[in-house]
Amino acid sequence: MGASREHERAGGREHERAEGDERVPGDERAVDDPRCVSLLTDYGLVDGFVAACHGVLLRLAPAVPIIDVTHLVPRGDIRRGATVLASTVAHLPRGVHVAVVDPGVGTARRALALRTPAGFLVGPDNGLLVPAAEVLGGVLEAVALTVPADVPATFHGRDVFAPAAAALVAGRPLRALGPVVDPESLVTLPRLVARVAPAGPDGAARLESDVLCVDGFGNVALAAPADLLAELGLRPGDRSRLTALRGTGPASGGASAAPAARPATDSAAGPPVVAVEAIAVEVAVGVTFGSVEPGELVLYADSDGHAALATRDGDAARALGLGPGDRVVITPA
């Protein structure tokens, strides 16, 4: 949009620019009018934290629609928050997406606002935002939000991120919110293993993958993209053998202090998993939950394009004892 425009749309209505909201020469708008603000946090629903963030947004940008993605991310689970955000943002209206899973709030970690071809992202610099930014086309520009000296150290969701989101919805240029930072300097999460390994002494290739996340139904999403199943020679109707290594893997950690190379899955060597127990089961390869009988396991491609495990009418994570940070090995049966 042109810098000479006098009004910016927010939430479907015209809003005059706030007093003192000058255009920054050369600044490009991230989106063709942000249409909403989305919120994802680990705040839970017991306290008033979410309501406070809503209140700030509605005081500063009264017309903005607010979409609550979830506020039930496990406390401090950056990986889970990043996974949910990345799987959701492409289906939301063009807007400003605020994510707060922030164990390092009030420390030296940066507060960020990112510009992508399809929206803004606002939140802490701890790896939470980068996967979603990649889904939205990559980071075009990033700024470190200026945090006022009198802001409490423990509630940046209300006092830093919500005001920044409201400012972007109202048409304030990104670079007016803080100094530009190099997108390559953004913190990323440790890479997950997802690879098809060459045939071993038994002559069989194998898929090795870390567990990405477990959803509320107990379905286990793997870091491996589903097309690796076909590379392994597995198709719906086949049988596979699954070895679940239940231990502590790289996915159980937080953000990497140093930027990790992209993509976020590692097709080469990955960090070792210290397995405390291994179980082996045979699993049908299917298309959906109904591809197997009740109580049976199925290996399938989930709606986000990951290889995944489910138990029809049951809980695969519980049945296999798997969680984020564990690793699985899959071979044709």
N, C-alpha and C positions, 0 to 999 in steps of 0.2 A: 504494500500500500504506500501511496505517496506521503512524504513527510509534511506536505502542506495541508493535509486533510484536517478539518476542524473538529470533527466528531468521530468517535470510534464506537462501534457496536459492542455491547456486552450483554450476553444473555438475551439477545433479540431486541434490545431497546437501544436508542441513541443516548449516549452520555457525553456531556461536554468534558473536555479535558480538565483535570484538576489544575487549580491555580499553581503556577510554577512548574508545570510539567512540560518543559521545553523538549523539543526533538533533539536528539544527538546526531550531528552530521554523520552520514554514512551508516547509521543504524538501520538494519533491516528488520521488519516485523517477522516474528517467528511463524505466525499463522495468519490466515485471513479471518481475523476477528475470533478470538477465543470465545467459545460458546458455553463453556461450563468450567467449573472447578471440581476435580475429583479428589477424594481424600482416602488414603490408605494409612493405617497406623497400627501400632500394637497397644493402644491405650485401653482397650477393653470397653465395656459398657456399664461398668459399676459406678465410675466416677463421672465428673462433669467435664472431663478433658475434651471430648469430642464436641460437646455443646459449646464450649468456650471458643473452639476453632470456628465452628459454624457462626457464632455470634460475631466474631471479628470480621469474617468474610462478608456477612450480611450488613454490618454497619458501614464497611468501606466500599462495598459493591452490592447495593441492595437488590439489584435485578438478577444477580448471577444464579443460575441453577447449580446446586451442589449434588454430586453423586458420591455416595459413600460406598467405596469398593469393599472394604472390610476394615474393622477395627479389632479383629480377633487374631491377628498375626501373633504367634507365640512370642512372649516378651523377649525382646532383644534378638530375635531370629532374623538377621539381615537376609540370609539366603532365602528363607521362606517369603519374606516381604518382597524381595526382588523378583522372585519367580511369579508370585501372584500378580504383581504390577505389570510385568512383561507380558503375561498371558492375557491381560485385560485391556491395556491401553488402546490396542488397535481396534477394539470394538466400541470405544467411547467416542462421543462427539469431539470435534477439534476443540482443545481447551488447554487449561493449566492443570497439571496433575501433581498433586502434593503427596509426598510419601514421607512418613516419619516412623522409622524404626531406628532408634538413635541412642544406643548405649553410651556413646561418647559425648552426649549433649553437654555444652558448657566447657568442653576442653578445647584443645588447639585444632580439632577437626573443622574443616571449612563448612560453611552453609552455602548451598549452591542454588543457582537458577540456570537451567540449560535451555538452549534453543535448538529445536530439531525441525525438519521439514514439515512435521505434522503436529506440532504442539510444543508446549513448554513443560519442563519438569522442575520441581522445586523440592529440596530436601537436603539431608546431610551428605557429606562427601565420605561415604563409607562403603561404597559398592552397591548401594540400594538402587540408584537411578540408572546406572549404565546399561543393564540389559533392556530396560524399557526404552531408553534412548535409541538403542540399536534397532529395536522393533519399529520405531517411528522414523527411521531413516538415518540415524547417526547424529552426533552432536555437531551442530554448525557453529555454536558459540556458547561459551560458559562464563559466568561471572561468580565471584565470591560475594555473597550478600553482605552488605555492611550491617553489623550488629551493633545497635546503640549501646553505649556504655551502661545505661541505667536499666537494661533489660535483664530480668532474672536469668540465672544460668541454667535453669532446669526445665523451661517450658518454651523451647524455640518453636514448637508447632504453633502455638498461639501467638507468640510475640515476634517471630521472625518470618516463618514460612507462610502463615496465613496472610499477613500484610503484604508480603511480596507477591503472592498469588493474586490478591485483590488489585494491586497496582498494575500487574500485567493485564488482567482482564479489563481494567479501565483504560488501557492504551499507553501506559508508561513504557518507554523504551527499556529494553533489557539492560543496556549499559548504564542506565541511570541508577540501577540498583546496587552497583558495586563494581570493583575492578575486574577487568577481563582476565581469565586464567586460561592456560593452555589445556584444551580438551585431553591431550595425551597425558596430562598430570593427574587426571581423575583417578581416585582409588577404585580398583576393581576387585571382585571376589576371586579367591583361588580357583584355578581351573579344575574342572571335573574330568575324570577319565571316561571316555566313550570311544571305543575302538574295536575293530575286528582284527584279532591277532592271527598271524599265519598258522597254518596247520602244525600241530605238535607231533610228538612221537607216535601218537595214536592215529595220525592222519587227518584229524578233524580241526577245522578252524573254529574259533570261538569268539563270541562277543563279550567284552568286558566293559562294564558300565557301573559308575557310581549311582546311587539313588539320589535323584534330584529333590523330590518332595513326596509327601504322603497327603492326600486330600482328606476331606471330612468323611468320605465313604470308606477310607482305608485302601483306596487304589494307590499303587506305587508307581509314580512317574520316574523313569530312568533318564539320566542325562543323555543317553544315546538317542539320536534321531531315528524315527521308525524305519527310514530307508536302509539302515544298517541290518535290519532283519532280512531284507531281500538280498543284501550283499552276502549274508551268511547262508543264503539258500533257503530261508524259512518263509513260507507263505501260508495263508489261511488254509486250514485243513491238515497241516503238518503237526508233528509232535516235536517238542524240544525238551532238553534237559537243563534244568536250572540249578546252579549251585549258589546258595546264598551265604555270603561271608559276613557274618554279623559281628561287627567290631567297631573300631573308630577310624574313620576315613577323613579325607580332606574336606568333605562337605560339612562336617560338624563345626568347623571353625568360623570365625568372623571374617571381616574384610582384610585383604592383604594391605600391609602398610605401604608397599611399593606397587605401582601399577603392574598388572599382569598382562601378558600379550593376549590379544583377541584372536579367535573366538574363545568363548568361555569353556569349551570342551577341548580336551587334550587327546589328539589322535596318536600321540607318541607315548613315551614313557610317562607314567604318572606317579605321584607319591605312593608309597606302599601302604597297604591297609593292614593293621594289626588285627587279625581275626581272632575273636574269642570263641567262635563256634561256626561250624559250616554244616549246612544241611543241603541235601540234593533231592529234587523232586522232578517228576515229569509233568510238563505243562503243555496244554493244547495251544496252538496258534489259531487265533480267531479274528473276527472282524469287530465283534461287540460282545457285551456280557452274555447275551442270549446264544452265543455260539457254543456254549457249554451247558452242562446240566447244573442245577442248583448245588452249590457247595464246591464246584470244581474251579480250579485256577485256569485263567486264560491270559495269554500273551498277545497284545494287540497294539494298534496305533491309536493313541488318544487324540483328543480334539485339538491339542496344541502341536501335534506332529511328533510326539515322543513315543518311544517304545514304553509300554506300561504293563503292569500286572494287576489283575483284579480277581476276586473270588465272586462268582455269581451269588447274589443274595448274601454276601458275607464280607469279610474284612481281610484282604490279602496281606496287609502289613502285619496284622495280628497273627495270621496263620503262619507267615514266614518269619516273623520276628524281625522284620526289616524297618529301618528308619533312615532318615537323611544321614549320610556319612558311612553307610554300609555299601558293599560292592556285590554285584552279582556277575556270574559267568554263565553264559548261555551257549549251548551247542545243539546241533540237530540230534534228535534221539535216535 
